[in-house]
Amino acid sequence: MSGGAELLQQETLPKIQETPCVDENGVASEQNVTFTINEEDHTLGNVLRFVLAKYPETDFVGYTVPHPTQYRIILRIQAKKGHKAHDLLVRALKDSRLIFQTMKGTFSDAYKRHSELNNK
């Protein structure tokens, strides 16, 4: 198991299946990968798509929910030459966590200030 895959499991993320795209010669590419992320929906899919699209190393990113009754997303990442799609996904997951931690802190602070002002 690669270091990135261990990181994904250690952080108790949903089970992620990685399917490298195969070129015309039958060679799997680390640049172009389709990830199936089980037990997730548009909430995570849209966040990852947004964050990944901001990276200059990303050539293409898109996701889909195959069917409303299937609780999973399919995320396709195409990295630029010299970069790995898996590494971009791990980075996007870490960056997304930081974004949400910042949002939570900002919201909590604002809520506390609002409560203090309205309880006087």
N, CA, C and O atoms as CSV, one atom per row, in Angstrom:
chain,resi,resn,atom,element,x,y,z
A,1,MET,N,N,0.858,-1.183,0.000
A,1,MET,CA,C,0.000,0.000,0.000
A,1,MET,C,C,0.892,1.229,0.000
A,1,MET,O,O,1.862,1.302,0.755
A,2,SER,N,N,0.564,2.190,-0.844
A,2,SER,CA,C,1.373,3.402,-0.922
A,2,SER,C,C,1.119,4.293,0.283
A,2,SER,O,O,0.114,4.136,0.977
A,3,GLY,N,N,2.031,5.230,0.532
A,3,GLY,CA,C,1.912,6.131,1.679
A,3,GLY,C,C,0.627,6.932,1.659
A,3,GLY,O,O,0.014,7.147,2.704
A,4,GLY,N,N,0.206,7.383,0.468
A,4,GLY,CA,C,-1.022,8.158,0.349
A,4,GLY,C,C,-2.241,7.343,0.710
A,4,GLY,O,O,-3.151,7.842,1.373
A,5,ALA,N,N,-2.270,6.073,0.274
A,5,ALA,CA,C,-3.415,5.215,0.585
A,5,ALA,C,C,-3.500,4.969,2.082
A,5,ALA,O,O,-4.591,4.945,2.650
A,6,GLU,N,N,-2.343,4.783,2.727
A,6,GLU,CA,C,-2.351,4.609,4.181
A,6,GLU,C,C,-2.886,5.856,4.861
A,6,GLU,O,O,-3.643,5.762,5.827
A,7,LEU,N,N,-2.497,7.027,4.362
A,7,LEU,CA,C,-2.974,8.286,4.920
A,7,LEU,C,C,-4.490,8.372,4.805
A,7,LEU,O,O,-5.167,8.785,5.747
A,8,LEU,N,N,-5.020,7.984,3.655
A,8,LEU,CA,C,-6.466,8.040,3.462
A,8,LEU,C,C,-7.181,7.149,4.471
A,8,LEU,O,O,-8.226,7.533,4.995
A,9,GLN,N,N,-6.635,5.963,4.754
A,9,GLN,CA,C,-7.276,5.063,5.704
A,9,GLN,C,C,-7.083,5.536,7.140
A,9,GLN,O,O,-8.000,5.421,7.953
A,10,GLN,N,N,-5.908,6.064,7.464
A,10,GLN,CA,C,-5.640,6.520,8.824
A,10,GLN,C,C,-6.565,7.653,9.223
A,10,GLN,O,O,-6.917,7.778,10.395
A,11,GLU,N,N,-6.961,8.471,8.280
A,11,GLU,CA,C,-7.778,9.626,8.598
A,11,GLU,C,C,-9.267,9.299,8.578
A,11,GLU,O,O,-10.105,10.200,8.555
A,12,THR,N,N,-9.590,8.022,8.588
A,12,THR,CA,C,-10.959,7.517,8.636
A,12,THR,C,C,-11.862,8.138,7.575
A,12,THR,O,O,-13.005,8.501,7.853
A,13,LEU,N,N,-11.343,8.253,6.376
A,13,LEU,CA,C,-12.142,8.717,5.261
A,13,LEU,C,C,-12.909,7.533,4.698
A,13,LEU,O,O,-12.568,6.383,4.976
A,14,PRO,N,N,-13.936,7.802,3.913
A,14,PRO,CA,C,-14.676,6.702,3.308
A,14,PRO,C,C,-13.761,5.849,2.441
A,14,PRO,O,O,-12.705,6.295,1.991
A,15,LYS,N,N,-14.188,4.626,2.220
A,15,LYS,CA,C,-13.399,3.733,1.374
A,15,LYS,C,C,-13.288,4.322,-0.029
A,15,LYS,O,O,-14.282,4.695,-0.652
A,16,ILE,N,N,-12.054,4.394,-0.500
A,16,ILE,CA,C,-11.787,4.960,-1.817
A,16,ILE,C,C,-11.169,3.896,-2.701
A,16,ILE,O,O,-10.171,3.271,-2.342
A,17,GLN,N,N,-11.773,3.698,-3.854
A,17,GLN,CA,C,-11.228,2.760,-4.825
A,17,GLN,C,C,-10.594,3.563,-5.951
A,17,GLN,O,O,-11.176,4.529,-6.444
A,18,GLU,N,N,-9.404,3.155,-6.348
A,18,GLU,CA,C,-8.638,3.875,-7.351
A,18,GLU,C,C,-8.552,3.031,-8.621
A,18,GLU,O,O,-8.139,1.872,-8.571
A,19,THR,N,N,-8.940,3.609,-9.761
A,19,THR,CA,C,-8.877,2.899,-11.037
A,19,THR,C,C,-8.087,3.750,-12.027
A,19,THR,O,O,-8.613,4.717,-12.577
A,20,PRO,N,N,-6.815,3.387,-12.253
A,20,PRO,CA,C,-6.033,4.157,-13.215
A,20,PRO,C,C,-6.600,3.986,-14.629
A,20,PRO,O,O,-7.079,2.911,-14.990
A,21,CYS,N,N,-6.540,5.037,-15.404
A,21,CYS,CA,C,-6.960,4.954,-16.802
A,21,CYS,C,C,-5.834,4.298,-17.592
A,21,CYS,O,O,-4.656,4.498,-17.298
A,22,VAL,N,N,-6.205,3.526,-18.580
A,22,VAL,CA,C,-5.239,2.788,-19.380
A,22,VAL,C,C,-5.133,3.446,-20.756
A,22,VAL,O,O,-6.145,3.760,-21.382
A,23,ASP,N,N,-3.895,3.651,-21.220
A,23,ASP,CA,C,-3.709,4.269,-22.533
A,23,ASP,C,C,-3.883,3.240,-23.652
A,23,ASP,O,O,-4.189,2.076,-23.395
A,24,GLU,N,N,-3.685,3.683,-24.888
A,24,GLU,CA,C,-3.911,2.804,-26.043
A,24,GLU,C,C,-2.957,1.619,-26.085
A,24,GLU,O,O,-3.218,0.645,-26.791
A,25,ASN,N,N,-1.840,1.685,-25.331
A,25,ASN,CA,C,-0.881,0.582,-25.272
A,25,ASN,C,C,-1.138,-0.345,-24.092
A,25,ASN,O,O,-0.378,-1.285,-23.860
A,26,GLY,N,N,-2.203,-0.082,-23.349
A,26,GLY,CA,C,-2.534,-0.917,-22.198
A,26,GLY,C,C,-1.750,-0.577,-20.943
A,26,GLY,O,O,-1.710,-1.372,-20.004
A,27,VAL,N,N,-1.132,0.581,-20.914
A,27,VAL,CA,C,-0.330,0.999,-19.763
A,27,VAL,C,C,-1.173,1.892,-18.848
A,27,VAL,O,O,-1.767,2.876,-19.290
A,28,ALA,N,N,-1.210,1.527,-17.573
A,28,ALA,CA,C,-1.959,2.322,-16.584
A,28,ALA,C,C,-1.217,3.625,-16.303
A,28,ALA,O,O,0.012,3.658,-16.243
A,29,SER,N,N,-1.974,4.678,-16.135
A,29,SER,CA,C,-1.403,6.007,-15.915
A,29,SER,C,C,-1.659,6.474,-14.490
A,29,SER,O,O,-2.773,6.354,-13.979
A,30,GLU,N,N,-0.623,7.006,-13.855
A,30,GLU,CA,C,-0.796,7.603,-12.528
A,30,GLU,C,C,-1.305,9.035,-12.644
A,30,GLU,O,O,-1.729,9.633,-11.655
A,31,GLN,N,N,-1.260,9.580,-13.856
A,31,GLN,CA,C,-1.734,10.936,-14.097
A,31,GLN,C,C,-3.248,10.989,-14.218
A,31,GLN,O,O,-3.870,11.957,-13.783
A,32,ASN,N,N,-3.844,9.965,-14.800
A,32,ASN,CA,C,-5.279,9.936,-15.079
A,32,ASN,C,C,-5.927,8.804,-14.295
A,32,ASN,O,O,-5.745,7.628,-14.609
A,33,VAL,N,N,-6.674,9.173,-13.285
A,33,VAL,CA,C,-7.245,8.163,-12.390
A,33,VAL,C,C,-8.705,8.491,-12.101
A,33,VAL,O,O,-9.081,9.654,-11.955
A,34,THR,N,N,-9.514,7.444,-12.022
A,34,THR,CA,C,-10.898,7.566,-11.585
A,34,THR,C,C,-10.981,6.988,-10.178
A,34,THR,O,O,-10.569,5.854,-9.937
A,35,PHE,N,N,-11.511,7.770,-9.262
A,35,PHE,CA,C,-11.670,7.350,-7.869
A,35,PHE,C,C,-13.146,7.143,-7.590
A,35,PHE,O,O,-13.967,7.995,-7.929
A,36,THR,N,N,-13.488,6.034,-6.984
A,36,THR,CA,C,-14.840,5.805,-6.487
A,36,THR,C,C,-14.785,6.016,-4.983
A,36,THR,O,O,-14.054,5.321,-4.278
A,37,ILE,N,N,-15.553,6.968,-4.501
A,37,ILE,CA,C,-15.560,7.285,-3.073
A,37,ILE,C,C,-16.925,6.881,-2.542
A,37,ILE,O,O,-17.933,7.529,-2.825
A,38,ASN,N,N,-16.944,5.807,-1.773
A,38,ASN,CA,C,-18.184,5.275,-1.229
A,38,ASN,C,C,-18.649,6.073,-0.022
A,38,ASN,O,O,-17.851,6.678,0.695
A,39,GLU,N,N,-19.946,6.060,0.180
A,39,GLU,CA,C,-20.591,6.717,1.318
A,39,GLU,C,C,-20.419,8.233,1.292
A,39,GLU,O,O,-20.337,8.875,2.339
A,40,GLU,N,N,-20.367,8.799,0.083
A,40,GLU,CA,C,-20.291,10.255,-0.071
A,40,GLU,C,C,-21.226,10.674,-1.194
A,40,GLU,O,O,-21.671,9.846,-1.988
A,41,ASP,N,N,-21.521,11.979,-1.253
A,41,ASP,CA,C,-22.438,12.482,-2.277
A,41,ASP,C,C,-21.923,13.828,-2.791
A,41,ASP,O,O,-20.727,14.110,-2.723
A,42,HIS,N,N,-22.827,14.645,-3.299
A,42,HIS,CA,C,-22.444,15.928,-3.889
A,42,HIS,C,C,-21.721,16.843,-2.901
A,42,HIS,O,O,-20.933,17.690,-3.321
A,43,THR,N,N,-21.968,16.695,-1.616
A,43,THR,CA,C,-21.335,17.570,-0.636
A,43,THR,C,C,-19.815,17.492,-0.754
A,43,THR,O,O,-19.149,18.516,-0.905
A,44,LEU,N,N,-19.274,16.294,-0.688
A,44,LEU,CA,C,-17.823,16.136,-0.819
A,44,LEU,C,C,-17.387,16.274,-2.278
A,44,LEU,O,O,-16.345,16.868,-2.559
A,45,GLY,N,N,-18.165,15.736,-3.196
A,45,GLY,CA,C,-17.792,15.780,-4.607
A,45,GLY,C,C,-17.583,17.195,-5.109
A,45,GLY,O,O,-16.595,17.472,-5.788
A,46,ASN,N,N,-18.491,18.082,-4.787
A,46,ASN,CA,C,-18.390,19.453,-5.259
A,46,ASN,C,C,-17.218,20.186,-4.604
A,46,ASN,O,O,-16.540,20.976,-5.260
A,47,VAL,N,N,-16.979,19.932,-3.329
A,47,VAL,CA,C,-15.845,20.564,-2.640
A,47,VAL,C,C,-14.528,20.103,-3.265
A,47,VAL,O,O,-13.659,20.924,-3.559
A,48,LEU,N,N,-14.380,18.793,-3.469
A,48,LEU,CA,C,-13.146,18.289,-4.059
A,48,LEU,C,C,-12.955,18.818,-5.479
A,48,LEU,O,O,-11.845,19.188,-5.862
A,49,ARG,N,N,-14.015,18.854,-6.245
A,49,ARG,CA,C,-13.931,19.373,-7.612
A,49,ARG,C,C,-13.449,20.823,-7.590
A,49,ARG,O,O,-12.571,21.204,-8.366
A,50,PHE,N,N,-14.022,21.621,-6.706
A,50,PHE,CA,C,-13.652,23.030,-6.599
A,50,PHE,C,C,-12.183,23.199,-6.210
A,50,PHE,O,O,-11.452,23.961,-6.842
A,51,VAL,N,N,-11.757,22.483,-5.167
A,51,VAL,CA,C,-10.381,22.612,-4.678
A,51,VAL,C,C,-9.396,22.110,-5.729
A,51,VAL,O,O,-8.395,22.771,-6.003
A,52,LEU,N,N,-9.669,20.956,-6.315
A,52,LEU,CA,C,-8.762,20.394,-7.324
A,52,LEU,C,C,-8.653,21.291,-8.557
A,52,LEU,O,O,-7.578,21.404,-9.146
A,53,ALA,N,N,-9.738,21.915,-8.944
A,53,ALA,CA,C,-9.728,22.782,-10.122
A,53,ALA,C,C,-8.834,24.005,-9.920
A,53,ALA,O,O,-8.367,24.591,-10.896
A,54,LYS,N,N,-8.592,24.393,-8.682
A,54,LYS,CA,C,-7.743,25.549,-8.375
A,54,LYS,C,C,-6.248,25.228,-8.497
A,54,LYS,O,O,-5.433,26.141,-8.630
A,55,TYR,N,N,-5.885,23.953,-8.454
A,55,TYR,CA,C,-4.477,23.571,-8.514
A,55,TYR,C,C,-3.953,23.694,-9.942
A,55,TYR,O,O,-4.593,23.209,-10.875
A,56,PRO,N,N,-2.799,24.335,-10.124
A,56,PRO,CA,C,-2.232,24.421,-11.473
A,56,PRO,C,C,-1.800,23.056,-12.022
A,56,PRO,O,O,-1.657,22.899,-13.235
A,57,GLU,N,N,-1.591,22.074,-11.149
A,57,GLU,CA,C,-1.183,20.737,-11.583
A,57,GLU,C,C,-2.347,19.907,-12.131
A,57,GLU,O,O,-2.138,18.837,-12.704
A,58,THR,N,N,-3.568,20.403,-11.952
A,58,THR,CA,C,-4.753,19.676,-12.418
A,58,THR,C,C,-5.074,20.083,-13.847
A,58,THR,O,O,-5.235,21.265,-14.152
A,59,ASP,N,N,-5.164,19.089,-14.713
A,59,ASP,CA,C,-5.543,19.326,-16.104
A,59,ASP,C,C,-7.058,19.239,-16.265
A,59,ASP,O,O,-7.658,20.016,-17.007
A,60,PHE,N,N,-7.673,18.281,-15.560
A,60,PHE,CA,C,-9.117,18.089,-15.620
A,60,PHE,C,C,-9.581,17.466,-14.315
A,60,PHE,O,O,-8.888,16.632,-13.732
A,61,VAL,N,N,-10.759,17.877,-13.861
A,61,VAL,CA,C,-11.396,17.232,-12.722
A,61,VAL,C,C,-12.905,17.305,-12.909
A,61,VAL,O,O,-13.444,18.328,-13.333
A,62,GLY,N,N,-13.565,16.226,-12.591
A,62,GLY,CA,C,-15.017,16.182,-12.645
A,62,GLY,C,C,-15.509,15.043,-11.773
A,62,GLY,O,O,-14.758,14.118,-11.462
A,63,TYR,N,N,-16.758,15.111,-11.383
A,63,TYR,CA,C,-17.310,14.025,-10.578
A,63,TYR,C,C,-18.761,13.812,-10.976
A,63,TYR,O,O,-19.392,14.662,-11.604
A,64,THR,N,N,-19.261,12.660,-10.593
A,64,THR,CA,C,-20.665,12.348,-10.813
A,64,THR,C,C,-21.171,11.459,-9.693
A,64,THR,O,O,-20.404,10.731,-9.063
A,65,VAL,N,N,-22.449,11.527,-9.457
A,65,VAL,CA,C,-23.132,10.571,-8.595
A,65,VAL,C,C,-23.872,9.653,-9.568
A,65,VAL,O,O,-24.798,10.098,-10.247
A,66,PRO,N,N,-23.478,8.381,-9.647
A,66,PRO,CA,C,-24.031,7.506,-10.681
A,66,PRO,C,C,-25.554,7.415,-10.682
A,66,PRO,O,O,-26.175,7.410,-11.745
A,67,HIS,N,N,-26.155,7.344,-9.505
A,67,HIS,CA,C,-27.606,7.216,-9.383
A,67,HIS,C,C,-27.992,7.667,-7.978
A,67,HIS,O,O,-27.247,7.423,-7.029
A,68,PRO,N,N,-29.134,8.314,-7.831
A,68,PRO,CA,C,-29.522,8.805,-6.497
A,68,PRO,C,C,-29.609,7.713,-5.423
A,68,PRO,O,O,-29.486,8.008,-4.235
A,69,THR,N,N,-29.817,6.474,-5.826
A,69,THR,CA,C,-29.906,5.403,-4.837
A,69,THR,C,C,-28.538,4.843,-4.463
A,69,THR,O,O,-28.425,4.047,-3.530
A,70,GLN,N,N,-27.498,5.253,-5.188
A,70,GLN,CA,C,-26.140,4.789,-4.888
A,70,GLN,C,C,-25.417,5.881,-4.114
A,70,GLN,O,O,-25.245,6.998,-4.603
A,71,TYR,N,N,-25.002,5.546,-2.915
A,71,TYR,CA,C,-24.361,6.519,-2.030
A,71,TYR,C,C,-22.854,6.498,-2.279
A,71,TYR,O,O,-22.079,6.001,-1.462
A,72,ARG,N,N,-22.456,7.056,-3.439
A,72,ARG,CA,C,-21.048,7.134,-3.806
A,72,ARG,C,C,-20.876,8.169,-4.898
A,72,ARG,O,O,-21.818,8.533,-5.602
A,73,ILE,N,N,-19.645,8.630,-5.016
A,73,ILE,CA,C,-19.319,9.536,-6.110
A,73,ILE,C,C,-18.186,8.920,-6.917
A,73,ILE,O,O,-17.398,8.119,-6.413
A,74,ILE,N,N,-18.126,9.310,-8.165
A,74,ILE,CA,C,-17.037,8.897,-9.035
A,74,ILE,C,C,-16.307,10.180,-9.431
A,74,ILE,O,O,-16.876,11.059,-10.078
A,75,LEU,N,N,-15.059,10.267,-9.038
A,75,LEU,CA,C,-14.246,11.464,-9.230
A,75,LEU,C,C,-13.132,11.144,-10.219
A,75,LEU,O,O,-12.369,10.198,-10.022
A,76,ARG,N,N,-13.044,11.928,-11.271
A,76,ARG,CA,C,-12.006,11.727,-12.293
A,76,ARG,C,C,-11.024,12.872,-12.199
A,76,ARG,O,O,-11.404,14.041,-12.264
A,77,ILE,N,N,-9.738,12.522,-12.042
A,77,ILE,CA,C,-8.678,13.521,-11.965
A,77,ILE,C,C,-7.658,13.233,-13.060
A,77,ILE,O,O,-7.164,12.114,-13.193
A,78,GLN,N,N,-7.359,14.252,-13.828
A,78,GLN,CA,C,-6.297,14.165,-14.823
A,78,GLN,C,C,-5.258,15.207,-14.439
A,78,GLN,O,O,-5.509,16.410,-14.500
A,79,ALA,N,N,-4.087,14.724,-14.043
A,79,ALA,CA,C,-3.009,15.613,-13.613
A,79,ALA,C,C,-2.121,15.967,-14.802
A,79,ALA,O,O,-2.051,15.229,-15.785
A,80,LYS,N,N,-1.453,17.095,-14.695
A,80,LYS,CA,C,-0.504,17.481,-15.740
A,80,LYS,C,C,0.720,16.575,-15.657
A,80,LYS,O,O,0.976,15.938,-14.635
A,81,LYS,N,N,1.457,16.535,-16.740
A,81,LYS,CA,C,2.638,15.683,-16.836
A,81,LYS,C,C,3.577,15.933,-15.652
A,81,LYS,O,O,3.848,17.074,-15.279
A,82,GLY,N,N,4.059,14.841,-15.079
A,82,GLY,CA,C,4.968,14.937,-13.940
A,82,GLY,C,C,4.271,14.943,-12.585
A,82,GLY,O,O,4.932,15.031,-11.550
A,83,HIS,N,N,2.939,14.849,-12.582
A,83,HIS,CA,C,2.172,14.849,-11.329
A,83,HIS,C,C,1.283,13.616,-11.278
A,83,HIS,O,O,0.919,13.056,-12.312
A,84,LYS,N,N,0.939,13.199,-10.069
A,84,LYS,CA,C,0.094,12.018,-9.873
A,84,LYS,C,C,-1.273,12.443,-9.362
A,84,LYS,O,O,-1.380,13.281,-8.466
A,85,ALA,N,N,-2.311,11.863,-9.936
A,85,ALA,CA,C,-3.685,12.170,-9.535
A,85,ALA,C,C,-3.908,11.834,-8.061
A,85,ALA,O,O,-4.577,12.580,-7.346
A,86,HIS,N,N,-3.356,10.727,-7.613
A,86,HIS,CA,C,-3.519,10.307,-6.216
A,86,HIS,C,C,-2.979,11.376,-5.260
A,86,HIS,O,O,-3.615,11.701,-4.258
A,87,ASP,N,N,-1.803,11.918,-5.580
A,87,ASP,CA,C,-1.204,12.950,-4.730
A,87,ASP,C,C,-2.072,14.205,-4.694
A,87,ASP,O,O,-2.201,14.850,-3.654
A,88,LEU,N,N,-2.665,14.544,-5.840
A,88,LEU,CA,C,-3.554,15.708,-5.877
A,88,LEU,C,C,-4.787,15.477,-5.010
A,88,LEU,O,O,-5.242,16.393,-4.325
A,89,LEU,N,N,-5.333,14.259,-5.034
A,89,LEU,CA,C,-6.507,13.956,-4.203
A,89,LEU,C,C,-6.165,14.064,-2.721
A,89,LEU,O,O,-6.921,14.661,-1.955
A,90,VAL,N,N,-5.045,13.496,-2.315
A,90,VAL,CA,C,-4.641,13.568,-0.902
A,90,VAL,C,C,-4.483,15.033,-0.485
A,90,VAL,O,O,-4.943,15.431,0.586
A,91,ARG,N,N,-3.837,15.825,-1.327
A,91,ARG,CA,C,-3.659,17.260,-1.041
A,91,ARG,C,C,-4.998,17.977,-0.940
A,91,ARG,O,O,-5.197,18.800,-0.046
A,92,ALA,N,N,-5.919,17.671,-1.852
A,92,ALA,CA,C,-7.242,18.309,-1.838
A,92,ALA,C,C,-8.017,17.944,-0.577
A,92,ALA,O,O,-8.714,18.788,-0.014
A,93,LEU,N,N,-7.904,16.710,-0.135
A,93,LEU,CA,C,-8.585,16.302,1.097
A,93,LEU,C,C,-8.027,17.057,2.303
A,93,LEU,O,O,-8.782,17.501,3.168
A,94,LYS,N,N,-6.715,17.198,2.353
A,94,LYS,CA,C,-6.092,17.949,3.452
A,94,LYS,C,C,-6.492,19.419,3.402
A,94,LYS,O,O,-6.837,20.006,4.428
A,95,ASP,N,N,-6.445,20.016,2.210
A,95,ASP,CA,C,-6.814,21.420,2.069
A,95,ASP,C,C,-8.281,21.644,2.416
A,95,ASP,O,O,-8.629,22.653,3.030
A,96,SER,N,N,-9.139,20.709,2.024
A,96,SER,CA,C,-10.567,20.821,2.343
A,96,SER,C,C,-10.783,20.794,3.849
A,96,SER,O,O,-11.608,21.541,4.375
A,97,ARG,N,N,-10.053,19.945,4.535
A,97,ARG,CA,C,-10.178,19.888,5.993
A,97,ARG,C,C,-9.778,21.218,6.620
A,97,ARG,O,O,-10.454,21.705,7.527
A,98,LEU,N,N,-8.692,21.802,6.145
A,98,LEU,CA,C,-8.262,23.104,6.670
A,98,LEU,C,C,-9.296,24.187,6.402
A,98,LEU,O,O,-9.562,25.025,7.263
A,99,ILE,N,N,-9.874,24.170,5.221
A,99,ILE,CA,C,-10.913,25.146,4.880
A,99,ILE,C,C,-12.083,25.022,5.846
A,99,ILE,O,O,-12.571,26.025,6.366
A,100,PHE,N,N,-12.534,23.790,6.087
A,100,PHE,CA,C,-13.682,23.588,6.971
A,100,PHE,C,C,-13.361,23.893,8.424
A,100,PHE,O,O,-14.224,24.374,9.158
A,101,GLN,N,N,-12.140,23.623,8.848
A,101,GLN,CA,C,-11.750,23.983,10.219
A,101,GLN,C,C,-11.759,25.497,10.392
A,101,GLN,O,O,-12.200,26.005,11.423
A,102,THR,N,N,-11.278,26.208,9.393
A,102,THR,CA,C,-11.292,27.673,9.441
A,102,THR,C,C,-12.722,28.198,9.459
A,102,THR,O,O,-13.052,29.100,10.229
A,103,MET,N,N,-13.563,27.627,8.607
A,103,MET,CA,C,-14.971,28.048,8.571
A,103,MET,C,C,-15.651,27.790,9.915
A,103,MET,O,O,-16.407,28.629,10.404
A,104,LYS,N,N,-15.383,26.642,10.502
A,104,LYS,CA,C,-15.995,26.302,11.789
A,104,LYS,C,C,-15.555,27.290,12.871
A,104,LYS,O,O,-16.372,27.752,13.668
A,105,GLY,N,N,-14.261,27.610,12.893
A,105,GLY,CA,C,-13.755,28.564,13.884
A,105,GLY,C,C,-14.351,29.953,13.701
A,105,GLY,O,O,-14.728,30.605,14.675
A,106,THR,N,N,-14.435,30.402,12.459
A,106,THR,CA,C,-15.003,31.715,12.169
A,106,THR,C,C,-16.474,31.756,12.573
A,106,THR,O,O,-16.931,32.728,13.175
A,107,PHE,N,N,-17.211,30.703,12.242
A,107,PHE,CA,C,-18.627,30.653,12.595
A,107,PHE,C,C,-18.812,30.624,14.111
A,107,PHE,O,O,-19.659,31.336,14.651
A,108,SER,N,N,-18.019,29.803,14.794
A,108,SER,CA,C,-18.139,29.699,16.260
A,108,SER,C,C,-17.854,31.037,16.930
A,108,SER,O,O,-18.558,31.432,17.859
A,109,ASP,N,N,-16.821,31.736,16.457
A,109,ASP,CA,C,-16.491,33.054,17.022
A,109,ASP,C,C,-17.627,34.051,16.795
A,109,ASP,O,O,-18.001,34.790,17.706
A,110,ALA,N,N,-18.168,34.070,15.590
A,110,ALA,CA,C,-19.256,35.000,15.275
A,110,ALA,C,C,-20.506,34.672,16.093
A,110,ALA,O,O,-21.201,35.573,16.561
A,111,TYR,N,N,-20.785,33.384,16.261
A,111,TYR,CA,C,-21.951,32.971,17.046
A,111,TYR,C,C,-21.790,33.385,18.510
A,111,TYR,O,O,-22.736,33.851,19.145
A,112,LYS,N,N,-20.588,33.207,19.024
A,112,LYS,CA,C,-20.316,33.583,20.412
A,112,LYS,C,C,-20.489,35.092,20.595
A,112,LYS,O,O,-21.119,35.529,21.559
A,113,ARG,N,N,-19.937,35.888,19.683
A,113,ARG,CA,C,-20.083,37.353,19.776
A,113,ARG,C,C,-21.552,37.753,19.675
A,113,ARG,O,O,-22.017,38.615,20.420
A,114,HIS,N,N,-22.272,37.133,18.764
A,114,HIS,CA,C,-23.696,37.431,18.592
A,114,HIS,C,C,-24.489,37.093,19.862
A,114,HIS,O,O,-25.345,37.862,20.297
A,115,SER,N,N,-24.186,35.933,20.442
A,115,SER,CA,C,-24.887,35.524,21.668
A,115,SER,C,C,-24.583,36.471,22.821
A,115,SER,O,O,-25.475,36.807,23.601
A,116,GLU,N,N,-23.335,36.900,22.933
A,116,GLU,CA,C,-22.957,37.818,24.014
A,116,GLU,C,C,-23.653,39.168,23.849
A,116,GLU,O,O,-24.091,39.760,24.835
A,117,LEU,N,N,-23.757,39.653,22.628
A,117,LEU,CA,C,-24.404,40.949,22.389
A,117,LEU,C,C,-25.906,40.882,22.656
A,117,LEU,O,O,-26.482,41.851,23.151
A,118,ASN,N,N,-26.542,39.772,22.343
A,118,ASN,CA,C,-27.979,39.655,22.487
A,118,ASN,C,C,-28.423,39.209,23.872
A,118,ASN,O,O,-29.615,39.236,24.176
A,119,ASN,N,N,-27.488,38.802,24.707
A,119,ASN,CA,C,-27.832,38.376,26.065
A,119,ASN,C,C,-27.565,39.458,27.091
A,119,ASN,O,O,-27.669,39.202,28.291
A,120,LYS,N,N,-27.226,40.655,26.654
A,120,LYS,CA,C,-26.966,41.757,27.602
A,120,LYS,C,C,-28.212,42.487,27.951
A,120,LYS,O,O,-28.173,43.438,28.733
